[in-house]
Amino acid sequence: MGGRAWRTHTMIIVVLQLLCFIPTMVYSSFPSDGARDHQVMGFRVNMKHIDSQEISLLKRSQSAVERSKKRAGCISATLGQKQIEKHGNAKGYGSPVHVGNGEFLIEIGYGSPAIKSEGVLDTGSDIIWTQCFPCRKCYRQSVPLFDPKKSSTFSKLGCKDFFCTSALGPGQPGCNKKSGNCEFANAYSDGSKTRGYLVKDTLTLGNGSTISHAGFGCGIENNVAPTFQGKLTGIVGMGRGPLSLASQVGAYLGKKRFSYCFLSYDKYFGGPPKTSPLFFGQLADLIDKSPVQTMKFVKNELLPPFYYIPLTGIAVGGKGVKIPARIFNVKEDGSGGVIIDSGTSLIQLAEGAYTPLADAIRAGINLRPVDGSSVGLDLCYAVKAGSALPRVPSLTFVFEGRLKYKFPLENYFRQASDDLFCLAIIPLPPDSTSASVFGNIAQQNFHILYDDDSSTLSFQSVACDSL
């Protein structure tokens, strides 16, 4: 790793959710004296899906399955590394990286004047990073590299800076004592690497709204998966740590909260481009017209960036499915549990929960299942696109406090190809240590609010295109 300058320090899991920021409410920059403009309460941006409108229904389904499985693999790998670190024998990070496999895009600009690009918005990452000039080893991107020397607002982050000490911890090996820089270096078992240093500069979202003195990573050695090439230039973390976009915007607005509402999946394709809303600050608020349910996040000390939720049971056709309660618990070694993730398409369940659930749904459908291996899904039926759908039993997830999340049909069954109608839920591998994942198809037409101040998740059923 070159010894003196680079030391492996902070894990960046690169997957997830890609969002296109198009602010509809301009907000002012972070004042240099730390004062807040009290007139700025929040803002809204719009998200677009990564898949092109020309992609076939079959290809969209195959891609959704592949991305979801890779996401679970990354969670397992991250946990494995954290377990090694906990026991004090870490020798460097060994986690697979699948950059560019997320769901939504974020349009973001770095520096003054802004170098515009698109990044992967990741609710499982606590850092923002982009490729920077001079780049010792970088993947191809279609937009110019961010050059710190050409930005009038750029400054390096020292080891005593709040962002460095709070994100990396004082005295951590990421602090280069010779240069005084706060550095990060990430090595992965598949050979992918990201190395760089932390900086402060202006971030520009969409049409010109800015955040000054924002902390992010400047990557100058980046060797990642070939899918992460073109206009995508890095990661925009939305996790719970201080360096994420959610946390930095929350600190400025005085409310560390955001919400989103995903349109029906099929509305992103065909016709004029459709977008889904994302809200920050006081604009991240649920409406009064629909009942609101609120749950506490579950803690997992080994994977703090992720948003764990307290799933306790599942009902099919109004009848509880026999699933051991321990299936959904976070275990002492950090494995298991359930996360809500806007960057994963499908629901993924531990095998001990998936098998009885699939059996209950299969028993409630008066049709013979067909082979769904062409799309990678296990429970499918022969149904032509546009024809009448079979009668399917209802699905309800039950959370701590007897909260009930009742699924619309389109949130758990999908037309996966021109002639296959499939359950949009897949099992985790039998030996997986990943958390189960509550993906974004299941979240369609629910307004979902993440409030990190109160450590709660709230949701309500709503037509997202009405917001």
Order of alpha helices (4+ residues) and beta strands (2+ residues): beta-alpha-beta-beta-beta-beta-alpha-beta-beta-beta-beta-beta-alpha-beta-beta-beta-beta-beta-beta-beta-alpha-beta-beta-beta-beta-beta-beta-beta-beta-beta
